[in-house]
């Protein structure tokens, strides 16, 4: 296990070193009844437009501190200030609640494995059997 | 938090019609400085409550905090959302968070578009249904309630909107970077303006049938204001653009029918987002004959009401928003406004010789916590 981790870390840093950046994938709970999400589903969930998984469960999005800015850049080509300003509009109009904030990959894995409706994102190399990958962003 | 400079020393500038006065030939922090506190209590994913207090310069002529929201929200599933209590006024797009500077590109929501019926909140409820349709998300919202606030009508007088009945709806469609919206609302005013009482009584007692009918045409109590509005927003990557259109129909000559259009374009470059906007509010001048001589004091007073019913003003603005740190921004904005010279309704204490023009410079610092 330790070797595997080291190899994973090495490969991650190699990817980063090559300038391509980490490959973020969208993850859900394996018992969510969801095999796949398309980009529109993820935008609807993360932008508070419609928070329901195709399997019928209410969805709630989780942001991950370190990966947040890359995620929104890939999802909607927006910077974090723009996302914050967008949510200010929604929060201060009483319309929707913003994504729950996770500090790191361990916390997001924990939240998702304990909530059927949770949706998160993570570097592909950090995904484990507690979660299911439902969308990856083309490099 | 913001400072506004008005170069004209013949007229006062205000942010919206709830403010009785503003800068004239100088700087003031009054128009754009406000502090809000919002508390959201989440009982479960289905049940939430929210309370919002707002302190700003308004008809109370001070910064007395007002309760702008106090509602319970029930969302049995992702399709439905029901709210009961004091809710934001969602008749125009973006109108229910009009005091949160951080949420918008410009320093403030332009008065020519949002100003004519500046309700902040309603005591009542709303119901919203949303669902995916095609590749986008469709939603419909109905709301109803009663108003509980005042508008400043100039000359140190306030018009009380308390108990005015409000109903409305909006239809929304989000499709990728596009957002489309159609809405309608009706306000039935339920109070008379104090300074109208004498005029109305005089017209009705004048013995002229035409004058009595002018009184009915002017009266605010019982009259209705209907607003129809449409909006298209495009927001992708660095570019954001919006076009808003509003049409107003009223059945009082003290508040003319009119239309307003608001176009905004912004493009982000790093932490800076330059923007420009054009807002144009037009009104249809309407008058009736009292059947009395035109020099009769009642005719003169009625004529003044017809003139003051006009809300005609156009503003062109350019500005830049600088997101210098998370949850805070700095904005600088330059506006040139031109009012129809007989229409000073969007301004305060206009001198008779004000030519209808002013240049406004605003600097604003917005924080959210």
Boltz contact constraints between the chains, C-beta under 6 A:
constraints:
  - contact:
      token1: [A, 44]
      token2: [B, 137]
      max_distance: 6.0
  - contact:
      token1: [A, 49]
      token2: [B, 137]
      max_distance: 6.0
  - contact:
      token1: [A, 49]
      token2: [B, 174]
      max_distance: 6.0
  - contact:
      token1: [A, 50]
      token2: [B, 130]
      max_distance: 6.0
  - contact:
      token1: [A, 50]
      token2: [B, 132]
      max_distance: 6.0
  - contact:
      token1: [A, 50]
      token2: [B, 137]
      max_distance: 6.0
  - contact:
      token1: [A, 51]
      token2: [B, 78]
      max_distance: 6.0
  - contact:
      token1: [A, 52]
      token2: [B, 78]
      max_distance: 6.0
  - contact:
      token1: [A, 58]
      token2: [B, 78]
      max_distance: 6.0
  - contact:
      token1: [A, 77]
      token2: [B, 237]
      max_distance: 6.0
  - contact:
      token1: [A, 81]
      token2: [B, 323]
      max_distance: 6.0
  - contact:
      token1: [A, 85]
      token2: [B, 103]
      max_distance: 6.0
  - contact:
      token1: [A, 88]
      token2: [B, 100]
      max_distance: 6.0
  - contact:
      token1: [A, 88]
      token2: [B, 102]
      max_distance: 6.0
  - contact:
      token1: [A, 88]
      token2: [B, 103]
      max_distance: 6.0
  - contact:
      token1: [A, 88]
      token2: [B, 368]
      max_distance: 6.0
  - contact:
      token1: [A, 89]
      token2: [B, 97]
      max_distance: 6.0
  - contact:
      token1: [A, 89]
      token2: [B, 103]
      max_distance: 6.0
  - contact:
      token1: [A, 92]
      token2: [B, 97]
      max_distance: 6.0
  - contact:
      token1: [A, 92]
      token2: [B, 100]
      max_distance: 6.0
  - contact:
      token1: [A, 93]
      token2: [B, 88]
      max_distance: 6.0
  - contact:
      token1: [A, 93]
      token2: [B, 96]
      max_distance: 6.0
  - contact:
      token1: [A, 93]
      token2: [B, 97]
      max_distance: 6.0
  - contact:
      token1: [A, 94]
      token2: [B, 50]
      max_distance: 6.0
  - contact:
      token1: [A, 94]
      token2: [B, 88]
      max_distance: 6.0
